[in-house]
């Protein structure tokens, strides 16, 4: 099956990257809105949605970043703005740190700066809930039990408010059910091992946008990044929303995103839509990637 992605609209390129265990459908309301004025690319990361798994024991943020960069190279897209949710925001940071000269901006939705940013996080990830323990527990628990344990602090502090409204929670449940059990373990490793990226290597603007009821840890990370990046970063909060604030309140989120894009002069211009038949997206990418690896 390969990598599933979609291109719509024309103009400046916006790349939307979803979070762990969900898929590109989480951006459905952004795709329909921003394709009116921009070229919008949505991607199902490997093992998510309609994309196939990759042959590896576990994923890392850098692996997913390479996949996105390879796709952008294949499509001959030289400059782009990346909008990432959760794991997708980690990927956006990784790509921007590698390609600051091609990055026009990054939008970090519900993002962490590192899984070991504070002393508490270092203690949890290194001693209380290290990766080896998480992987061992995965074999003993149901998927629901494992995910709830993995994010137990957030659940304890926010409950269902963290996950968002009923429609958002249902979308997340449907997305998780599409993923093979063995792949969930591999994906979790990518989140657990994420470390701080060098965002000071470029001059691109950074939008930090969170749901009001997202984890206090997420809000702390946004303030940390704002302090690090100073005037390059702006913080927004979408009221009465959880982690996937773009789905919980798409009108509010879209309004804030459009405002930021216009303020940073990432504005719609006449562009050329890449003439690729949507039904051929997966096979075209696989053919190109196979030829590249062969050479």
C-alpha positions as CSV (number, residue, x, y, z in Angstrom):
1,X,0.0,0.0,0.0
2,X,2.8,2.4,0.8
3,X,2.5,6.1,1.9
4,X,-0.9,7.7,1.6
5,X,-1.1,11.4,1.1
6,X,-3.4,14.0,-0.5
7,X,-2.8,17.3,-2.3
8,X,-5.5,19.9,-2.8
9,X,-5.6,23.6,-3.7
10,X,-2.9,25.8,-5.0
11,X,-0.5,28.5,-3.7
12,X,1.9,28.5,-0.7
13,X,2.4,25.0,0.6
14,X,0.9,24.0,3.9
15,X,1.9,20.5,5.2
16,X,-0.4,19.0,7.8
17,X,1.1,16.2,10.0
18,X,-1.2,14.3,12.4
19,X,-0.4,12.9,15.9
20,X,0.4,9.4,17.1
21,X,-2.3,6.8,16.6
22,X,-4.6,9.0,14.6
23,X,-4.4,9.9,10.9
24,X,-4.8,12.7,8.3
25,X,-8.6,12.8,8.7
26,X,-8.0,14.8,11.9
27,X,-7.2,17.7,9.5
28,X,-10.5,17.3,7.5
29,X,-11.8,20.8,8.5
30,X,-8.4,22.5,7.8
31,X,-8.1,20.8,4.4
32,X,-11.5,22.0,3.2
33,X,-10.8,25.6,4.5
34,X,-7.2,26.2,3.5
35,X,-7.3,24.5,0.1
36,X,-9.3,27.5,-1.0
37,X,-6.2,29.7,-0.8
38,X,-3.2,27.4,-0.3
39,X,-1.7,24.1,-1.6
40,X,-2.6,21.7,1.2
41,X,-0.7,18.4,1.7
42,X,-2.0,15.9,4.3
43,X,-0.1,12.7,5.0
44,X,-0.8,9.4,6.8
45,X,2.4,8.6,8.5
46,X,3.7,5.0,8.2
47,X,1.5,2.5,10.2
48,X,-1.3,5.2,10.4
49,X,-4.5,5.5,8.4
50,X,-4.1,4.1,4.9
51,X,-0.2,4.0,5.0
52,X,1.7,0.8,5.3
53,X,4.1,0.0,8.2
54,X,7.8,0.2,7.6
55,X,10.1,-2.7,8.4
56,X,11.7,-1.5,11.7
57,X,11.6,-2.6,15.3
58,X,10.5,0.8,16.5
59,X,9.9,4.3,15.1
60,X,11.7,7.5,15.9
61,X,10.6,11.1,15.2
62,X,13.6,11.3,12.8
63,X,12.3,8.3,10.8
64,X,8.9,10.0,10.3
65,X,10.7,13.3,9.5
66,X,12.7,11.6,6.7
67,X,9.5,10.2,5.2
68,X,7.9,13.7,5.1
69,X,11.1,15.2,3.6
70,X,11.4,12.5,1.0
71,X,7.8,13.2,-0.1
72,X,8.4,16.9,-0.3
73,X,11.5,16.3,-2.4
74,X,9.6,14.0,-4.6
75,X,7.0,16.7,-5.2
76,X,9.8,19.3,-5.8
77,X,8.4,21.5,-3.0
78,X,11.3,23.7,-2.0
79,X,9.6,25.9,0.7
80,X,6.8,25.0,3.0
81,X,5.0,25.7,6.3
82,X,4.4,22.6,8.5
83,X,1.4,22.3,10.8
84,X,1.9,19.4,13.3
85,X,-0.3,18.0,16.0
86,X,1.3,16.3,19.0
87,X,3.7,13.7,17.4
88,X,3.3,15.7,14.2
89,X,4.5,18.8,16.0
90,X,7.6,16.9,17.1
91,X,8.1,16.0,13.5
92,X,7.7,19.6,12.4
93,X,10.4,20.7,14.9
94,X,12.7,18.0,13.6
95,X,12.2,18.9,9.9
96,X,12.6,22.6,10.7
97,X,15.9,22.0,12.5
98,X,17.2,20.0,9.6
99,X,15.9,22.3,6.8
100,X,15.7,25.8,8.3
101,X,16.4,27.4,4.9
102,X,13.3,25.7,3.4
103,X,11.0,26.2,6.3
104,X,8.7,29.3,6.1
105,X,7.1,28.6,9.4
106,X,6.0,25.9,11.8
107,X,2.7,25.5,13.7
108,X,3.0,23.4,16.8
109,X,-0.3,22.1,18.1
110,X,-0.3,20.4,21.5
111,X,3.5,20.1,21.3
112,X,6.3,19.0,23.6
113,X,9.7,20.5,23.3
114,X,11.3,17.2,24.6
115,X,10.1,14.2,26.6
116,X,12.9,15.1,29.1
117,X,12.5,18.8,29.4
118,X,11.8,19.2,33.2
119,X,13.2,17.3,36.2
120,X,9.8,15.6,36.6
121,X,9.8,14.4,33.0
122,X,13.3,13.1,33.3
123,X,12.4,11.2,36.4
124,X,9.3,9.7,34.8
125,X,10.9,8.7,31.5
126,X,14.2,7.5,33.0
127,X,13.1,5.8,36.2
128,X,9.4,5.6,36.9
129,X,8.2,4.7,33.3
130,X,11.3,4.0,31.2
131,X,10.9,2.7,27.7
132,X,11.9,-0.9,28.5
133,X,9.1,-1.0,31.2
134,X,6.6,0.6,28.8
135,X,7.4,-2.0,26.1
136,X,7.1,-4.9,28.7
137,X,3.7,-3.6,29.9
138,X,2.5,-3.3,26.4
139,X,2.6,-7.1,26.1
140,X,0.6,-7.5,29.3
141,X,-2.2,-4.9,28.8
142,X,-4.9,-4.2,26.3
143,X,-4.3,-1.3,24.0
144,X,-6.8,0.9,25.9
145,X,-5.2,0.1,29.2
146,X,-1.7,0.7,27.9
147,X,-2.5,4.1,26.4
148,X,-4.4,5.2,29.5
149,X,-1.4,4.2,31.7
150,X,1.0,6.0,29.3
151,X,-0.9,9.2,29.7
152,X,-2.1,8.7,33.2
153,X,-1.0,12.1,34.6
154,X,-2.9,13.9,31.9
155,X,-6.0,11.7,32.3
156,X,-5.8,12.3,36.1
157,X,-5.6,16.1,35.8
158,X,-8.0,16.6,32.9
159,X,-10.0,13.5,32.3
160,X,-12.0,13.3,29.1
161,X,-11.6,17.1,28.7
162,X,-8.0,16.4,27.6
163,X,-9.1,14.2,24.7
164,X,-11.8,16.8,23.7
165,X,-15.5,16.5,22.9
166,X,-17.5,13.4,22.0
167,X,-16.9,13.8,18.2
168,X,-13.1,14.1,18.7
169,X,-13.0,11.1,21.1
170,X,-14.9,9.0,18.6
171,X,-12.5,10.0,15.8
172,X,-9.6,9.1,17.9
173,X,-11.1,5.7,18.8
174,X,-11.8,4.9,15.1
175,X,-8.3,5.9,14.2
176,X,-6.6,3.7,16.8
177,X,-8.8,0.7,15.8
178,X,-7.2,0.9,12.3
179,X,-3.7,0.3,13.6
180,X,-2.2,-3.1,14.1
181,X,-1.3,-3.9,17.8
182,X,2.3,-4.5,16.9
183,X,2.5,-1.0,15.2
184,X,1.2,0.8,18.3
185,X,4.2,-0.3,20.2
186,X,6.5,0.9,17.5
187,X,4.8,4.3,17.3
188,X,4.8,4.8,21.1
189,X,8.6,4.5,21.0
190,X,8.8,7.5,18.7
191,X,7.0,9.7,21.2
192,X,8.9,8.4,24.3
193,X,12.3,9.0,22.7
194,X,11.7,12.5,21.4
195,X,14.4,15.0,22.4
196,X,14.9,18.8,22.0
197,X,15.5,20.1,18.5
198,X,17.6,23.1,17.5
199,X,15.0,25.6,16.5
200,X,17.4,28.5,16.8
201,X,19.1,27.4,13.6
202,X,16.6,29.3,11.5
203,X,14.6,32.6,11.4
204,X,11.2,31.1,10.6
205,X,8.2,32.1,12.8
206,X,6.7,29.6,15.2
207,X,3.0,29.4,16.2
208,X,2.3,27.6,19.5
209,X,-1.4,26.7,19.7
210,X,-3.0,24.6,22.4
211,X,-6.5,23.6,23.6
212,X,-7.6,25.2,26.8
213,X,-7.9,21.8,28.5
214,X,-4.8,20.2,27.2
215,X,-2.2,18.9,29.7
216,X,-0.6,21.5,31.9
217,X,2.7,19.9,30.7
218,X,1.9,20.9,27.1
219,X,1.2,24.5,28.1
220,X,4.4,24.6,30.1
221,X,6.4,23.4,27.0
222,X,4.8,26.2,24.9
223,X,5.9,28.8,27.4
224,X,9.4,27.3,27.4
225,X,9.6,27.5,23.6
226,X,8.3,31.0,23.7
227,X,11.0,32.0,26.1
228,X,13.6,30.2,24.0
229,X,12.5,31.8,20.7
230,X,11.4,35.2,22.0
231,X,9.7,37.3,19.2
232,X,9.8,34.4,16.7
233,X,7.2,32.6,18.6
234,X,3.5,33.4,19.3
235,X,1.2,31.5,21.7
236,X,-2.5,31.0,21.0
237,X,-5.2,29.1,23.1
238,X,-8.4,27.7,21.6
239,X,-11.1,27.9,24.3
240,X,-13.0,24.9,25.5
241,X,-11.0,22.4,23.6
242,X,-8.6,19.5,24.3
243,X,-5.5,18.1,22.8
244,X,-6.9,18.0,19.2
245,X,-8.1,21.6,19.4
246,X,-8.1,21.8,15.6
247,X,-10.9,19.2,15.5
248,X,-12.7,20.2,18.7
249,X,-13.3,23.8,17.5
250,X,-12.2,23.9,13.9
251,X,-13.7,27.4,13.2
252,X,-11.8,28.9,16.1
253,X,-8.6,27.1,15.2
254,X,-8.8,28.0,11.5
255,X,-9.4,31.6,12.3
256,X,-6.3,31.8,14.6
257,X,-4.2,29.9,12.0
258,X,-5.2,32.1,9.1
259,X,-4.6,35.2,11.3
260,X,-1.1,34.0,12.0
261,X,-0.3,33.1,8.4
262,X,-1.3,36.5,7.2
263,X,0.6,38.2,10.0
264,X,3.7,36.3,9.0
265,X,3.2,37.1,5.4
266,X,2.7,33.4,4.5
267,X,-0.1,34.4,2.2
268,X,-1.9,32.9,-0.7
269,X,-0.5,33.5,-4.1
270,X,-1.1,32.1,-7.6
271,X,0.4,28.6,-7.6
272,X,0.5,25.6,-9.8
273,X,-1.3,22.5,-8.5
274,X,0.9,19.4,-9.0
275,X,-0.9,17.3,-11.6
276,X,-0.9,13.9,-9.8
277,X,-4.0,11.7,-9.9
278,X,-5.2,11.2,-6.3
279,X,-5.7,7.5,-6.8
280,X,-2.0,7.1,-7.9
281,X,-0.5,9.0,-4.9
282,X,0.7,5.9,-3.1
283,X,2.1,4.0,-6.1
284,X,3.8,7.0,-7.5
285,X,5.6,7.7,-4.2
286,X,6.7,4.0,-3.8
287,X,8.0,3.9,-7.3
288,X,10.1,7.1,-6.8
289,X,11.4,5.9,-3.4
290,X,12.3,2.5,-4.7
291,X,14.3,4.1,-7.6
292,X,16.1,6.4,-5.2
293,X,17.1,3.7,-2.8
294,X,18.3,1.5,-5.7
295,X,20.6,4.3,-6.8
